[in-house]
Amino acid sequence: MDIAKFQQELQATLKPYKDELPSFRSLPKEGLSRAEVVDIVAKLAQREAPRWQSGKVSGAVYHGDPAHIEFQNTIYNLQSQANPLHMDLWPSITKFEAEIIAMTAHMLGADYTEDEIVGSVSSGGTESILLAMKAYRDWARATKNITEPEIIAPSTAHVAFEKAAQYFGMKLIRVPIGEDFRADVRAMEEAITPNTVVMVGSAPPFPHGIVDPIEELSEIARQRGIGFHTDACLGGFVLPWAERLGYPVPKFDFRLPGVTSMSCDTHKYGYAAKGTSVVLYRGRELRHHQYFVSTDWCGGIYISPTLTGSRPGGLSAAAWAAMVSMGESGYLEAARRILKSAETIKKGIACIPELQIIGDPLFVIAFTSKQLDIYAVLDVMSQMGWNLNGLQNPPAIHIAVTIRHTQEGVPERFLEDLRRAVEIVKSRPEMQGSMTPVYGMTSNVFLRGAVDQFLRNLLDTIFEA
């Protein structure tokens, strides 16, 4: 594979405005007028909006209706100067965040336990996971004298757990999943060591959308005296309503006594503006280990509940506004529409002989192929304007169904294009997907380092003006 050529092609994709609009590598001698700045930003937004508005994107934009976007922008504008770090100046944000936490906890089983369910608002799912893992590390150090803490997670658990392990000096033990693509209960239990501080399960995991056996895993954790974290970043605002609608949803939340923490994204299916998530804990003791407190700094006493100091209070206000304006009936109806569209898509994929759906997912639908290069199918779908997620181990594609896909005709258009893509790839057996050699290299231990360096160079490219 010619990595340099591939990187050049990616650069063209990621920098489409390079020769079309002015680039600023230093401050302009005279500032542009506000009208000029607004014009530039508006042109970029208008150019990019049609693709996600059309429903051709997997995940990314979870609501997207113009009236909802306008409502969220209005709320943010009203609180654009608010900073939760200065809680004395903006007690309104304290109100909003406390109620976001309480409403999310209520949705995720807090009323079914005598334990107090508490939490924090974070900047997104990754930070929620980082905060929880940091809390377990410090809790285990303080209560068990564990200095080499370990996290046990299925191979499908979000990569944010790997990031947390790297950032906080923890060891992540990745356990292969079972044939049903869910966490392997026995293998997870066998991976426990005296240094284990937390086990992880997902509801559902990002790749295949199939909820892990949280009940069995969390009970093992409870009996062994270790923490259990349910990552419900993706499903936290869908699964409770899917259960009410009669779909088969296994227990995954605080109704299970072994679940000691959860992450749940308000900015996904909670329909808040991007930049908020919730991390929840069973009891205040564990949450205390998340906090940062300094009492002897010359700048004064300093407290910070999350990784950041200053935070945009407008985003918390917008998250609160999304939740109270949607209400239970709004989330229930959104889930009904999403699950109905997902059923249409699943049935359609099942009728394409060359494709196989992985497991029996609800709204994140992954499919593979035994006959075709699935990444070639992904490339053709991309040429048709679809933005889907490529997976590996095994090679597959997934689509995370959102409100965007409940628009009239979108599921049918997806299936029509998918059938065409399969036929095109079938007719060209020599066709190879652009990602096929890259993923092939990651499976070779000797070539994986080259891919690692390529990805670091790609990030460098992104930050070049």
N, C-alpha and C positions, 0 to 999 in steps of 0.2 A: 504494500500500500504506500502511495506517495502522500505522506503526512503533510508535507509542505503545501502541496496542491490542495489537499482537503482543508487545511487551515485557511488558505487563500479564499476558497469558496465560502467558508463559514464567515470570514471577515466581510465579504461582500453582502452576505445575508444580514449580518448583525450591524453593519454600518451603511445602510442604504441611502443616508442623507449626506454622506461625506462630501460629495461634489455638487450637491443641490442647494445647500443652505450655508450661510456663513459659519465658520468654526472659530471659537474664541480660545486661543491658547494663552492669552494674557487679557487682563482687563482692557476694555476699549478705552481709548483716550477720553472720549466723551460718552457717557452712558446713553444707550438707546432710549427712545421715548417709551413710555409704558404701552402706548398703542402698538408700537413696533414689536415689543416683546410679546404682547398678547396675540398679535397676528401670527408670529412664528409658532407659538405653542398651540394655538388653535388649528393651524394648518397641519401640524404633526398629529394632533388628536383626531382630526377629521379624516386623515389618511389611514390611521390605524383602526378606527372604530368599526368600519363595516365588517371586518373579518370576525371579530368576536360578537358583534351584534347579530350576525347571521346564524349563530349557533353552530359554527364549524370548529369550535375550539373545545377540547377536553378540559373540564375544570376551568381554572384561571379566573373567569368571571362567573360568579354563582347566581347572581340575580340579573342585573343589567338593564331592567326596564327604565326608560327615561325618567318617569315620575319618581321612581325610587332613588335614582342617582341624584336627581335635583333635590329631593328631600334630605338625603345624606349630606350633600354639599351645603345646604342651608344650615343644617345643625353644626357642621364643622366650622363654617364661617362665623357663627355666633360665638364659638368657643376657640377660635383660632389662636388666641394669645394665652390660653390656659396651660398651665404646667403643673402636673400633680406633685412635683417636687416641692412646690410652694403651697402646701395644703392650707395654710392660713389665708392666702390670697384667693384661692379658688376652691373653697369647700364644696362647691357644686360638683366638682370632679370626684371628690371623695364620695359624695352621695351616689353619683352615677356608677362608679366602680364597685361600691359595696352592693348595689342592687344588681349589677351585672353578675357578680359572683353568686349572690343569693338565688337569682332566677335560674342560673345555669346549674347550681347545685340541686335545686328543687327538681329540675328537669331530669337530672341524672341520679335520682334515687335517694336524696338526702332525707326525705320524709319517712323512709322505710328503715331507718337506723336510729338508735338512741345516741350514736356518736355525733359530735358536732362536725359538720362539713364546712371547711373554710377554704380560702383561696386568695389568688391575686390575679390582676389583669396584666398581661404581658403584651409584647409587640407581635407575637405570632406563634405558631405551633412549635417552631424550633426553640424559641426562647422558653416556652412553657416546659418543654422536655428538658432543656438545659437546667432550668431552675429546679425541677423535680429531682434530677440526678445529683445535682449539687447538694440538695437537701438530704438525700439518702447518704451521700458520702460523709457529710458532716455529722449526721445523726449516728451513723455507725462508728465513726471515730470517737464521738463523745460517749456513747452508751455501750459499745462493744469493744472499743480499743482496736478496731480494724483499721490498719494503715495502708493496706493494699486492696482497696475495695473492687468488687467485681459486679458487673451487670450481666444478667443472662437474658438474651433476647432471641427470638426466632430470626432466621435469615431474612424474613420479609419485613421485619420491624424497620421503621423509618431511619434513614441514615443520620438523622439528628441525634440518635443515641450514640452513634460512632463519633459524632462531633463532640458530644458531651464527654465521652470517655477521653478523647484527645485533649480537650480543654482542661479537664479537671483531674487528670492523672489517674483515671480509672481503667480497669481492664474490661473490655467488652467481649463476652463469649457468645459468638453467633452459633445458634443451634439449627441444623437443617430441619426443614419442615417435613410434614408427613405427605403421603401420597394424595391426600385430600387438599393439599396446599394450605393447611392450617398448622399452627404450632404443634409439634409433637410432644404430648404431655410427658411421656416416659423419658424421652431424651432431655427435655428441659429439667426434669427432676434429677436425672443422673448428672447433670452439669453443675448442680449445686455443690459448693465447697464452703469451708469455714469462712472464706472471705466474701461470700455472696451477700450483697446488701439489698438487692432488688431484682425481681423478675419482671418481665415486660410481656404484655400481650396487646394486640391491636384490634380496634373495633371500627372499621376494618382496616387492614394494612393497605397502603397505597397501591402496591403492584396489582393484586388480584381481587381485592374487594371482598374477601371472605373472612368473616369474623372468627378470630381465634377462640379456642375453648377456654374462655376467661374463667368460668366457674370452677373448672377442675384445676387450672393453674393457680388461681388466687387462693384456693383452699390449701394447696400444697405449700404456698408461701406462708399462709397463716399458721399452719401447723409447724413450719420450720422457723417461725419467728423472724421472717424477713419481709421486706416491703414488696408490694405488687403495684405496678403502674399500668393502668389501662390507657393506651393512646387512642383517644376518640377524637383526635383533631379533625378527621375526615367525616366520621359518622355520628358525632355527638349530637348534632342538630337534625339528624335524619332518623336514626334508629329508634328513638323513643316514640316518634310519630308513626313510623312504619309498624311498630309493635301495636299501637292503637288501631291501626288500619287492618290488622289481622295478618300481617306478614310474619313468617317464622324468624323471630329475632331472639337469639340466646341472650341470657342475662350477661351484662358486661359492666355494670355500674356499681354504685355504692349500696345497692340492695345485697350485694355479695360481701360478707364480712371481711374477706381477705383482701379486697381492693382498698389500698391505702392512699392512692393518689390517681388523678386523672388529668389529661390534657384535652381541651375541647376548643375548637377555633370558632370564634364569633365571626371572623371575616371570611369564612367559607359558607357553609349552609346556614349560618346565623344571619347572613345577608348584611353584615356591617361593612363599612369601607375597609379597605386593606390596611392592616396594621394592628389588629387586636386578637387576643386569644385569652383563654382562662386556664389556669392551673389550679386544681383543687386537691385538698388533703383531708384525710380523716383525722381531725384533731389539730389543735394549735401547736403542739410540740414539734411536729414534723415541719410545719410551716416556719417556725422560728429558725430552723436551720437553713432556710432559704434566704433569710434577711441578711443585710449587711448593716452593721451598727458600729460607729466609731465615736468614742467618748472623750478622746484626748487630743484631737486635732486642733491646731491653733486657730483654724477657721471656724471653730465651734463644733457643737455636737452635730453629727451627720447620720441620717438614717436613709436607707434605700431598700425597698422591698424586692426590686428586680435587678437585672444586670445593668440597666441604664439608670442614669440620674434624672436629668430632665427628660420628660416625655411629652408627646403632643396630646394635651387634654382634649382637644377637639375630636380625636379619634375615639376616645372613651365615651364622649358625649354622643357621637354618632352611633357607636355600638349599642349604647343604652336606648337610643331613639329607635334603632332598627328592631330591637327586641320588644319594646313596649308597643310599638306600632303594629308589628306582626301579630303578637299575641298567640295564644295556643291555636286558635282557629286558623290564623295565617300560616303558621308552620305546618299544621296538619294538612291544609290544602296544598301547600307547596310540595310536601312529601308525596301526597297522592298523585299530583301531576308528574313529578319526577319518576316515581316508581312505575307509573303507567307507561311513560315513554321508554323507560328502561326495559320493561317487559316486551314492548314492540321491537326494540333493537335486539334483545336476546333471541326472540323467536325468529327474527329475520336472519341473524348470523347462523343460527342452528340449521337453517335451510340451505346454507352454502356448503356443499360437501367438502370443499377443500379447507374449511376453517373449523376449529374446535374451541368452544368456550371453556375456559379454565374454571372448574368447579361450578357452583350455583350461586353467583353473586346477586346482590340486590340492585345496586345503582352504579358501581364501578365495575365495568365489564371488560375482562381481559380475554383475548383469544389468540390462538397460535395456529400453526399449520404443520402437518406432517409431510405435505406434498410440495409446498412452495417456500421460497425465501420470504418470510413474513416481513422482513425489512424492505424488500422490494415493493411489497403491497403498501407498506407505510409511505414509501417514496411517491408512489403513484397517487395515493390519497392526498399527500402534501401538494402535489402538482394540481390537484383538483380543489385546493384551497382549504383542506382540513388540517387542523393542528392536533395531532394525537400523540400519545406517549409511547415511545418504544421501551420495551422491557428486555431484561436478559435473565438467563438461568431459570426457566427456558426462554428462548427468543419469543417475544409476543408483543402485542399491541393492546393498549387499553383506552377506553373512553370513560371519563367520569361524567355521568349525566347530571345536568344542572337545569335550572329554569330556562336557560337559553335553548335547551333541546326540547322543551315542551311547546315551543312555537309550532303552529300548524305546519305540517309537512316536513319538519326537520328530521324526525326519525326515518321517515320514508326516503328522504333525499340521501341521508347517510347510507342507508342500506342499498339504494340504487347505485351510488358511487362505489360502495365497497364491492358489490358484485362486478361492476365494470373493472375495477382495479384488479380483482382476482383473475378475470378473463384476460386482461392485458398481460399480467405476469405469466399466466399459463401459456399464452401464445408466444412468449419469449423466454424459453427455458434457460437461456444464457444470462438473463438479467440478474444482476446482483444489487442488493440494497446498499445505499451509501454507508449505512452503519454496520453492515455485515462484517467487513474486515476489522472495524474498530472493536466491536464486541468479541470478534474472534481473537484479537490480540489480548484482550483482558482475561481471556480464559487460559492464556499461556503465561506462566509465571515469569518466563524470561523476557517476554515482550510487554508485560504489564507496566514496567517502569517507563517505557517509551510513551505509553498512553498517558500515564501520570504527568510526564513532562509536557506532553502536548496540551493537556487540559490546563496546566498552569500557564503555559504560553498563551492559550486562548483567553484566560482571564486577564493577562497583561494586555492583550489586544483590545479587550472591552474598555479598558480604562485609558486608552490612548485617544486624545482629542483629534 
